Amino acid sequence: MIVSTKRTKGWNDLIRLESGGGAKASYVRHTFDGKHYVKRERMPADKVPEGKSYLAGELTFDKGIPLEPRN
């Protein structure tokens, strides 16, 4: 999860990497609408969006998705 420096309605935008099902990987930006975070746009995965990464992990089917802070 990347917390963007860009803000919508006073809250930082959230960006996550999405892939699977045969679709090309892309980043998805979520913005705050006043009550909830909602999906707003897709961005190519060839460039990591600006912001601070807070959760990262490797997907493993036997252990789930371990989440660790990223510096």
MDTraj code that builds the backbone (N, CA, C; nanometers):
import mdtraj as md
import numpy as np

residues = "MET ILE VAL SER THR LYS ARG THR LYS GLY TRP ASN ASP LEU ILE ARG LEU GLU SER GLY GLY GLY ALA LYS ALA SER TYR VAL ARG HIS THR PHE ASP GLY LYS HIS TYR VAL LYS ARG GLU ARG MET PRO ALA ASP LYS VAL PRO GLU GLY LYS SER TYR LEU ALA GLY GLU LEU THR PHE ASP LYS GLY ILE PRO LEU GLU PRO ARG ASN".split()
xyz = np.array([
    [0.0852, -0.1165, 0.0000],
    [0.0000, 0.0000, 0.0000],
    [0.0898, 0.1229, 0.0000],
    [0.0631, 0.2132, -0.0908],
    [0.1375, 0.3381, -0.0990],
    [0.0448, 0.4506, -0.0560],
    [0.0908, 0.5314, 0.0374],
    [0.0159, 0.6504, 0.0781],
    [0.0756, 0.7665, -0.0004],
    [-0.0055, 0.8220, -0.0890],
    [0.0389, 0.9290, -0.1769],
    [0.0494, 1.0611, -0.1012],
    [0.1328, 1.1510, -0.1528],
    [0.1380, 1.2857, -0.0972],
    [0.0195, 1.3679, -0.1466],
    [-0.0445, 1.3226, -0.2538],
    [-0.1629, 1.3910, -0.3059],
    [-0.2812, 1.3619, -0.2143],
    [-0.3617, 1.4648, -0.1879],
    [-0.4745, 1.4510, -0.0961],
    [-0.6057, 1.4848, -0.1668],
    [-0.7126, 1.4187, -0.1254],
    [-0.8469, 1.4466, -0.1746],
    [-0.9374, 1.4641, -0.0538],
    [-1.0046, 1.5769, -0.0461],
    [-1.0939, 1.6107, 0.0661],
    [-1.0224, 1.5974, 0.2003],
    [-0.8933, 1.6354, 0.2022],
    [-0.8166, 1.6367, 0.3253],
    [-0.7499, 1.5050, 0.3627],
    [-0.7721, 1.4001, 0.2853],
    [-0.7144, 1.2684, 0.3162],
    [-0.6188, 1.2279, 0.2040],
    [-0.5083, 1.1623, 0.2434],
    [-0.4116, 1.1161, 0.1437],
    [-0.4743, 1.0097, 0.0547],
    [-0.4415, 1.0155, -0.0753],
    [-0.4846, 0.9108, -0.1673],
    [-0.4079, 0.7831, -0.1349],
    [-0.4702, 0.6689, -0.1590],
    [-0.4080, 0.5383, -0.1366],
    [-0.3901, 0.4702, -0.2710],
    [-0.2749, 0.4066, -0.2895],
    [-0.2445, 0.3407, -0.4162],
    [-0.2021, 0.1980, -0.3874],
    [-0.2569, 0.1057, -0.4646],
    [-0.2206, -0.0353, -0.4457],
    [-0.1944, -0.1005, -0.5807],
    [-0.1107, -0.2020, -0.5797],
    [-0.0803, -0.2778, -0.7003],
    [-0.1853, -0.3861, -0.7156],
    [-0.2383, -0.4013, -0.8359],
    [-0.3405, -0.5023, -0.8617],
    [-0.2969, -0.5853, -0.9815],
    [-0.3084, -0.7168, -0.9695],
    [-0.2741, -0.8066, -1.0801],
    [-0.3472, -0.9380, -1.0605],
    [-0.3431, -1.0203, -1.1643],
    [-0.4031, -1.1525, -1.1549],
    [-0.5114, -1.1727, -1.2593],
    [-0.5528, -1.2970, -1.2753],
    [-0.6587, -1.3297, -1.3694],
    [-0.6201, -1.3071, -1.5143],
    [-0.4907, -1.3019, -1.5421],
    [-0.4443, -1.2803, -1.6781],
    [-0.4335, -1.1340, -1.7169],
    [-0.4816, -1.0448, -1.6316],
    [-0.4730, -0.9015, -1.6616],
    [-0.3331, -0.8497, -1.6316],
    [-0.2917, -0.7472, -1.7058],
    [-0.1633, -0.6828, -1.6805],
    [-0.1673, -0.6120, -1.5459],
    [-0.0572, -0.6163, -1.4735],
    [-0.0489, -0.5475, -1.3442],
    [-0.0649, -0.3973, -1.3642],
    [-0.1320, -0.3341, -1.2695],
    [-0.1481, -0.1889, -1.2728],
    [-0.1641, -0.1396, -1.1297],
    [-0.1357, -0.0109, -1.1116],
    [-0.1614, 0.0525, -0.9831],
    [-0.3022, 0.1103, -0.9866],
    [-0.3707, 0.1028, -0.8740],
    [-0.5055, 0.1577, -0.8627],
    [-0.5037, 0.2643, -0.7542],
    [-0.5477, 0.3846, -0.7908],
    [-0.5527, 0.4962, -0.6952],
    [-0.6928, 0.5065, -0.6376],
    [-0.7000, 0.5171, -0.5036],
    [-0.8262, 0.5342, -0.4328],
    [-0.8254, 0.6725, -0.3683],
    [-0.9367, 0.7440, -0.3791],
    [-0.9481, 0.8768, -0.3189],
    [-1.0626, 0.8772, -0.2187],
    [-1.0571, 0.9709, -0.1265],
    [-1.1589, 0.9820, -0.0222],
    [-1.2731, 1.0687, -0.0744],
    [-1.3971, 1.0207, -0.0626],
    [-1.5127, 1.0951, -0.1141],
    [-1.5892, 1.1698, -0.0051],
    [-1.5337, 1.1748, 0.1143],
    [-1.6011, 1.2383, 0.2271],
    [-1.6499, 1.1373, 0.3290],
    [-1.6690, 1.0122, 0.2844],
    [-1.7126, 0.9044, 0.3742],
    [-1.6282, 0.7783, 0.3591],
    [-1.5856, 0.7492, 0.2350],
    [-1.5159, 0.6239, 0.2053],
    [-1.4045, 0.6490, 0.1040],
    [-1.3124, 0.5533, 0.0968],
    [-1.2164, 0.5528, -0.0127],
    [-1.2808, 0.4802, -0.1302],
    [-1.2731, 0.5399, -0.2487],
    [-1.3310, 0.4808, -0.3686],
    [-1.2257, 0.4726, -0.4787],
    [-1.2401, 0.3720, -0.5642],
    [-1.1475, 0.3507, -0.6746],
    [-1.1655, 0.4626, -0.7766],
    [-1.0551, 0.5249, -0.8186],
    [-1.0637, 0.6380, -0.9107],
    [-0.9961, 0.6137, -1.0447],
    [-0.8746, 0.5604, -1.0445],
    [-0.8051, 0.5458, -1.1720],
    [-0.7032, 0.4339, -1.1665],
    [-0.6705, 0.3823, -1.2841],
    [-0.5637, 0.2831, -1.2995],
    [-0.4443, 0.3520, -1.3629],
    [-0.3272, 0.3076, -1.3193],
    [-0.2030, 0.3615, -1.3725],
    [-0.1129, 0.2453, -1.4109],
    [-0.0341, 0.2582, -1.5153],
    [0.0559, 0.1491, -1.5551],
    [0.1511, 0.1123, -1.4420],
    [0.1872, -0.0150, -1.4364],
    [0.2753, -0.0636, -1.3295],
    [0.4227, -0.0465, -1.3637],
    [0.4537, 0.0166, -1.4774],
    [0.5942, 0.0314, -1.5152],
    [0.6672, 0.1376, -1.4348],
    [0.5948, 0.2230, -1.3617],
    [0.6578, 0.3251, -1.2771],
    [0.5863, 0.3272, -1.1419],
    [0.6628, 0.3136, -1.0346],
    [0.6048, 0.3149, -0.9002],
    [0.5587, 0.4565, -0.8676],
    [0.4330, 0.4737, -0.8269],
    [0.3827, 0.6075, -0.7930],
    [0.4562, 0.6660, -0.6729],
    [0.4606, 0.7997, -0.6678],
    [0.5243, 0.8664, -0.5548],
    [0.4408, 0.8494, -0.4295],
    [0.5086, 0.8352, -0.3179],
    [0.4421, 0.8192, -0.1896],
    [0.5253, 0.7307, -0.0994],
    [0.4715, 0.6995, 0.0152],
    [0.5414, 0.6159, 0.1125],
    [0.4733, 0.4798, 0.1197],
    [0.5516, 0.3742, 0.1019],
    [0.4998, 0.2380, 0.1115],
    [0.4911, 0.1979, 0.2584],
    [0.3761, 0.1517, 0.2998],
    [0.3580, 0.1127, 0.4392],
    [0.3398, -0.0361, 0.4587],
    [0.2771, -0.1040, 0.3661],
    [0.2573, -0.2473, 0.3797],
    [0.3094, -0.3156, 0.2545],
    [0.3859, -0.4210, 0.2742],
    [0.4370, -0.4969, 0.1613],
    [0.4536, -0.6402, 0.2061],
    [0.4441, -0.7302, 0.1149],
    [0.4609, -0.8697, 0.1512],
    [0.4604, -0.9580, 0.0289],
    [0.4943, -1.0825, 0.0487],
    [0.4949, -1.1805, -0.0579],
    [0.3734, -1.2704, -0.0409],
    [0.2998, -1.2898, -0.1473],
    [0.1828, -1.3764, -0.1438],
    [0.2274, -1.5220, -0.1444],
    [0.1859, -1.5957, -0.0435],
    [0.2095, -1.7393, -0.0393],
    [0.0788, -1.8064, -0.0010],
    [0.0433, -1.9098, -0.0736],
    [-0.0849, -1.9740, -0.0489],
    [-0.0857, -2.0567, 0.0792],
    [0.0309, -2.1035, 0.1228],
    [0.0332, -2.1842, 0.2440],
    [0.0391, -2.1001, 0.3714],
    [0.0854, -1.9748, 0.3634],
    [0.0981, -1.8906, 0.4818],
    [0.0126, -1.7644, 0.4753],
    [-0.0611, -1.7446, 0.3676],
    [-0.1381, -1.6211, 0.3528],
    [-0.0493, -1.5102, 0.2987],
    [-0.0814, -1.3886, 0.3322],
    [-0.0033, -1.2746, 0.2868],
    [0.0578, -1.2066, 0.4083],
    [0.1854, -1.2345, 0.4388],
    [0.2488, -1.1660, 0.5512],
    [0.2699, -1.0187, 0.5159],
    [0.2281, -0.9297, 0.6020],
    [0.2459, -0.7861, 0.5791],
    [0.3524, -0.7322, 0.6738],
    [0.4459, -0.6593, 0.6178],
    [0.5559, -0.6058, 0.6954],
    [0.5753, -0.4592, 0.6604],
    [0.6166, -0.3768, 0.7573],
    [0.6459, -0.2367, 0.7235],
    [0.7622, -0.2291, 0.6271],
    [0.7567, -0.1351, 0.5348],
    [0.8640, -0.1159, 0.4389],
    [0.9259, 0.0203, 0.4628],
    [1.0566, 0.0269, 0.4704],
    [1.1259, 0.1535, 0.4944],
    [1.1521, 0.2257, 0.3655],
])
top = md.Topology()
chain = top.add_chain()
for i, resn in enumerate(residues, 1):
    res = top.add_residue(resn, chain, resSeq=i)
    for name in ("N", "CA", "C"):
        top.add_atom(name, md.element.get_by_symbol(name[0]), res)
traj = md.Trajectory(xyz[None], top)
